[in-house]
Amino acid sequence: MGLLGKLFGKEKELPPLEPSSPAAAKLNEHKSALEPFVHKIHDRMEFVPAANTVYVYIGKPPGMFGLAWFENGQEINFKTFTTSKGLKQKQIQVIYGKLGEAYAASESAERYETVIGGKKVIVLPSDDLARKIEEVIHTVAD
């Protein structure tokens, strides 16, 4: 929803994330790393909790977005990750395309709202999306 939608209260209301849910538990495991991250990002964030990782789509997926994730209490930024792997721009575009497709395939999945570090964020507890993101990232990492 654009600026006018926000001004006139037309942004879609999401149900709150149940504090006892598995997704909330996964977010809590990474809370010490997520809170400072949330404070430095001034864009829309959708958190995708996975078994040992929390993925974050930043911006407006599936089009214009960034991706970060948290493993072992560490933030990993997709841009620095691809640079460390020595990927060319064309390879990075293909990867972003796959990550965007994975997100688009989960557009109908239920989303919830929660607060991390005093900021409202969206949580998309989709095991299927988490698995697809992991596959794309591990293809690059290997």
C-alpha positions as CSV (number, residue, x, y, z in Angstrom):
1,M,0.0,0.0,0.0
2,G,1.3,3.4,-0.9
3,L,1.6,6.6,1.1
4,L,-2.0,7.6,0.5
5,G,-3.2,4.2,1.7
6,K,-1.2,4.6,4.9
7,L,-2.5,8.2,5.4
8,F,-6.1,7.1,5.0
9,G,-5.8,3.9,7.0
10,K,-6.2,1.5,4.1
11,E,-3.2,-0.6,4.9
12,K,-4.3,-4.2,5.3
13,E,-4.7,-5.2,9.0
14,L,-2.9,-8.4,9.9
15,P,-3.7,-10.7,12.8
16,P,-1.2,-10.6,15.6
17,L,1.4,-13.4,15.8
18,E,0.5,-15.7,18.6
19,P,3.3,-15.4,21.3
20,S,3.1,-19.2,21.8
21,S,3.5,-20.1,18.1
22,P,6.5,-21.9,16.7
23,A,7.3,-18.8,14.5
24,A,7.3,-16.5,17.7
25,A,9.7,-19.0,19.4
26,K,12.0,-19.0,16.4
27,L,12.1,-15.2,16.3
28,N,12.8,-15.1,20.1
29,E,15.8,-17.3,19.6
30,H,17.3,-14.5,17.4
31,K,15.9,-11.6,19.4
32,S,19.3,-10.1,20.4
33,A,20.4,-9.8,16.8
34,L,17.0,-8.9,15.3
35,E,16.3,-5.8,17.6
36,P,19.3,-3.8,16.5
37,F,18.7,-4.8,12.9
38,V,15.1,-3.6,13.0
39,H,16.2,-0.2,14.3
40,K,18.6,0.4,11.4
41,I,16.2,-0.6,8.6
42,H,13.7,2.1,7.5
43,D,11.7,0.0,5.1
44,R,9.1,-2.7,5.1
45,M,10.3,-6.0,6.6
46,E,8.9,-9.5,6.3
47,F,10.4,-12.1,8.6
48,V,10.4,-15.8,7.5
49,P,11.4,-17.9,10.4
50,A,13.1,-21.2,9.6
51,A,14.6,-24.1,11.7
52,N,17.9,-22.4,12.6
53,T,17.6,-19.2,10.6
54,V,15.4,-16.1,10.2
55,Y,15.2,-14.7,6.7
56,V,14.1,-11.1,6.2
57,Y,12.7,-9.7,2.9
58,I,13.3,-5.9,3.0
59,G,11.4,-3.5,0.7
60,K,8.8,-4.6,-1.7
61,P,9.2,-8.1,-2.8
62,P,8.9,-9.8,-5.3
63,G,10.0,-6.7,-7.3
64,M,12.4,-4.3,-5.4
65,F,13.8,-5.9,-2.3
66,G,16.8,-6.9,-0.3
67,L,17.4,-9.9,1.8
68,A,19.2,-10.5,5.0
69,W,19.3,-13.5,7.4
70,F,20.4,-14.4,10.8
71,E,22.3,-17.6,11.7
72,N,24.1,-18.3,15.0
73,G,23.3,-14.8,16.2
74,Q,25.0,-13.2,13.1
75,E,23.4,-11.0,10.5
76,I,24.2,-11.9,6.9
77,N,23.5,-9.3,4.3
78,F,22.8,-10.7,0.8
79,K,24.9,-8.0,-0.9
80,T,28.0,-8.7,1.1
81,F,27.3,-12.5,0.9
82,T,27.3,-12.4,-3.0
83,T,30.4,-10.1,-3.0
84,S,32.3,-12.6,-0.8
85,K,31.4,-15.4,-3.2
86,G,32.7,-13.3,-6.1
87,L,29.4,-13.4,-8.1
88,K,29.0,-11.4,-11.2
89,Q,26.0,-9.0,-11.6
90,K,24.2,-11.4,-14.0
91,Q,24.5,-14.2,-11.5
92,I,23.1,-12.0,-8.7
93,Q,20.2,-10.9,-10.9
94,V,19.3,-14.6,-11.5
95,I,19.4,-15.3,-7.7
96,Y,17.3,-12.3,-6.9
97,G,14.8,-13.5,-9.6
98,K,14.6,-16.9,-7.9
99,L,14.1,-15.3,-4.5
100,G,11.4,-13.1,-5.9
101,E,9.7,-16.1,-7.5
102,A,9.8,-18.0,-4.2
103,Y,8.2,-15.0,-2.4
104,A,5.5,-14.6,-5.1
105,A,4.6,-18.3,-4.8
106,S,3.9,-17.6,-1.1
107,E,1.8,-14.4,-1.6
108,S,-1.3,-16.2,-0.5
109,A,0.3,-17.5,2.7
110,E,-1.0,-16.2,6.0
111,R,0.9,-13.2,7.4
112,Y,1.0,-11.9,10.9
113,E,2.1,-8.8,12.7
114,T,4.4,-8.6,15.7
115,V,6.6,-6.1,17.4
116,I,10.4,-6.4,17.4
117,G,12.5,-3.8,19.1
118,G,9.4,-1.5,19.4
119,K,8.7,-1.6,15.6
120,K,5.8,-3.4,13.9
121,V,6.9,-6.0,11.4
122,I,5.3,-8.7,9.3
123,V,5.9,-12.4,9.9
124,L,5.4,-15.0,7.2
125,P,5.7,-18.4,8.8
126,S,6.0,-20.5,5.7
127,D,8.1,-23.6,5.8
128,D,7.8,-23.9,2.1
129,L,9.2,-20.3,1.5
130,A,12.0,-20.8,4.1
131,R,13.0,-24.1,2.3
132,K,13.0,-22.3,-1.1
133,I,15.1,-19.4,0.2
134,E,17.6,-21.9,1.8
135,E,17.9,-23.8,-1.5
136,V,18.7,-20.7,-3.4
137,I,21.3,-19.5,-0.9
138,H,22.9,-22.9,-0.5
139,T,23.2,-23.2,-4.2
140,V,25.2,-20.0,-4.2
141,A,27.2,-21.0,-1.1
142,D,28.3,-24.4,-2.5
